[in-house]
Amino acid sequence: MKRPCTSYLPTYDGHRGAIIKWPQDCLQAFDKGVASAQAWLTTDDTGWLWANLIIERDALPPGLQRRAFEIGFLSRVHQRLCSPYGGNHQALKACLKL
């Protein structure tokens, strides 16, 4: 197995961040997922969330890179949902351990 590298999901909207271990070739996909969700959250005219997820994800090779993108994307959305800006969703108490 390839040596794992560390991805950092920064704190966002007052919700804690996370540290995730990936193979080296997944780091960029994870960061791209976080950035894509961030763009959707901060831009008024971005269309459907699910469409952005699928379009951006499908540009990556099948397999672990797509999974890394999805986790980065959905982790950023999770942070918003769990923040005071997102309505204090009940998942606020869920601790992310990967």
MOVENJO-V327580 format. One record per pair of residues at least 24 apart in sequence whose ideal C-beta (glycine too) atoms are under 10 Angstrom apart, sorted by sequence separation. I is the first residue (numbers start at 1). GAP is how many residues later the second one is. D is the distance in Angstrom with one decimal. If there is no record, write none. Layout:
[[I & GAP & D] [I & GAP & D]]
//
This chain:
[[2 & 24 & 9.6] [7 & 24 & 7.0] [9 & 24 & 9.7] [10 & 24 & 8.1] [32 & 24 & 7.0] [33 & 24 & 7.7] [49 & 24 & 9.1] [53 & 24 & 8.9] [5 & 25 & 9.8] [9 & 25 & 6.4] [12 & 25 & 9.6] [32 & 25 & 9.2] [49 & 25 & 9.9] [71 & 25 & 9.7] [7 & 26 & 9.9] [8 & 26 & 9.5] [12 & 26 & 7.9] [7 & 27 & 8.6] [29 & 27 & 9.8] [32 & 27 & 8.9] [33 & 27 & 9.2] [71 & 27 & 7.9] [10 & 28 & 9.9] [13 & 28 & 8.7] [29 & 28 & 8.8] [32 & 28 & 7.8] [49 & 28 & 7.2] [12 & 29 & 8.9] [29 & 30 & 9.9] [29 & 31 & 5.6] [28 & 32 & 9.2] [29 & 32 & 8.8] [33 & 32 & 9.8] [37 & 32 & 9.8] [32 & 33 & 9.2] [33 & 33 & 9.3] [36 & 33 & 7.7] [40 & 33 & 8.6] [26 & 34 & 9.7] [29 & 34 & 10.0] [33 & 34 & 9.6] [38 & 34 & 9.7] [29 & 35 & 8.1] [30 & 35 & 8.8] [33 & 35 & 6.8] [34 & 35 & 9.1] [37 & 35 & 7.3] [38 & 35 & 9.3] [41 & 35 & 7.1] [25 & 36 & 9.0] [29 & 36 & 4.2] [32 & 36 & 8.7] [33 & 36 & 3.9] [36 & 36 & 8.0] [37 & 36 & 4.5] [40 & 36 & 8.8] [41 & 36 & 7.3] [26 & 37 & 9.4] [28 & 37 & 8.1] [29 & 37 & 7.2] [30 & 37 & 9.3] [31 & 37 & 8.9] [32 & 37 & 5.9] [33 & 37 & 6.4] [34 & 37 & 9.2] [35 & 37 & 8.0] [36 & 37 & 5.7] [37 & 37 & 7.4] [39 & 37 & 9.8] [40 & 37 & 8.1] [25 & 38 & 9.8] [26 & 38 & 5.6] [27 & 38 & 9.7] [29 & 38 & 8.3] [30 & 38 & 4.3] [31 & 38 & 9.1] [33 & 38 & 6.7] [34 & 38 & 4.2] [35 & 38 & 9.0] [37 & 38 & 7.9] [38 & 38 & 5.7] [41 & 38 & 9.3] [42 & 38 & 10.0] [25 & 39 & 7.7] [26 & 39 & 5.6] [29 & 39 & 4.2] [30 & 39 & 6.8] [33 & 39 & 2.8] [34 & 39 & 7.0] [37 & 39 & 3.7] [38 & 39 & 9.5] [41 & 39 & 5.7] [25 & 40 & 6.6] [26 & 40 & 9.6] [28 & 40 & 8.5] [29 & 40 & 4.5] [30 & 40 & 9.3] [32 & 40 & 7.0] [33 & 40 & 3.7] [34 & 40 & 9.8] [36 & 40 & 8.4] [37 & 40 & 5.2] [40 & 40 & 9.8] [23 & 41 & 6.7] [26 & 41 & 7.9] [27 & 41 & 7.7] [28 & 41 & 9.3] [29 & 41 & 9.0] [30 & 41 & 6.5] [31 & 41 & 6.5] [32 & 41 & 8.5] [33 & 41 & 7.7] [34 & 41 & 6.9] [35 & 41 & 8.4] [37 & 41 & 9.3] [38 & 41 & 9.8] [22 & 42 & 7.8] [23 & 42 & 9.2] [26 & 42 & 3.9] [29 & 42 & 9.1] [30 & 42 & 4.1] [33 & 42 & 7.8] [34 & 42 & 4.9] [37 & 42 & 9.0] [38 & 42 & 9.3] [22 & 43 & 9.3] [25 & 43 & 8.9] [26 & 43 & 8.6] [29 & 43 & 7.2] [30 & 43 & 9.0] [33 & 43 & 7.5] [34 & 43 & 9.9] [37 & 43 & 8.2] [28 & 44 & 10.0] [29 & 44 & 9.9] [33 & 44 & 9.9] [41 & 44 & 9.2] [22 & 45 & 9.4] [23 & 45 & 8.8] [26 & 45 & 9.3] [27 & 45 & 9.8] [30 & 45 & 8.7] [34 & 45 & 9.5] [41 & 45 & 9.2] [22 & 46 & 5.8] [26 & 46 & 9.4] [20 & 48 & 8.3] [22 & 49 & 9.1] [22 & 50 & 9.8] [20 & 51 & 7.1] [20 & 52 & 8.5] [18 & 53 & 9.5] [20 & 55 & 8.3] [18 & 57 & 6.6] [17 & 58 & 9.0] [15 & 60 & 9.8] [18 & 60 & 9.6] [7 & 61 & 7.8] [15 & 61 & 9.7] [18 & 61 & 9.1] [9 & 62 & 8.9] [17 & 62 & 8.1] [9 & 63 & 7.1] [12 & 63 & 9.1] [13 & 63 & 9.4] [15 & 63 & 7.8] [16 & 63 & 8.2] [7 & 64 & 9.0] [12 & 64 & 6.4] [15 & 64 & 4.1] [7 & 65 & 7.5] [12 & 65 & 10.0] [14 & 65 & 8.6] [15 & 65 & 7.7] [9 & 66 & 5.2] [10 & 66 & 9.3] [12 & 66 & 9.5] [13 & 66 & 5.8] [15 & 66 & 8.6] [16 & 66 & 9.0] [9 & 67 & 7.3] [12 & 67 & 4.3] [13 & 67 & 5.5] [15 & 67 & 4.8] [7 & 68 & 9.8] [11 & 68 & 7.9] [12 & 68 & 7.1] [13 & 68 & 9.2] [14 & 68 & 8.7] [15 & 68 & 4.9] [9 & 69 & 9.5] [10 & 69 & 9.1] [13 & 69 & 8.0] [14 & 69 & 5.0] [15 & 69 & 9.0] [9 & 70 & 7.7] [12 & 70 & 9.6] [13 & 70 & 3.3] [14 & 70 & 5.9] [15 & 70 & 9.4] [12 & 71 & 7.2] [13 & 71 & 7.3] [14 & 71 & 7.8] [15 & 71 & 8.6] [11 & 72 & 9.9] [13 & 72 & 5.0] [14 & 72 & 9.8] [12 & 73 & 9.6] [13 & 73 & 6.9] [15 & 74 & 9.8] [15 & 76 & 9.8] [16 & 76 & 9.8] [20 & 76 & 8.3] [22 & 76 & 9.4] [15 & 77 & 7.4] [18 & 77 & 9.3] [19 & 77 & 9.1] [20 & 77 & 9.8] [21 & 77 & 7.3] [14 & 78 & 10.0] [18 & 78 & 4.5] [19 & 78 & 9.7] [20 & 78 & 5.0] [16 & 79 & 8.8] [17 & 79 & 8.8] [18 & 79 & 8.4] [19 & 79 & 8.3] [16 & 80 & 8.0] [18 & 80 & 7.2] [15 & 81 & 9.9] [9 & 87 & 8.0] [9 & 89 & 10.0] [7 & 91 & 9.6]]
//
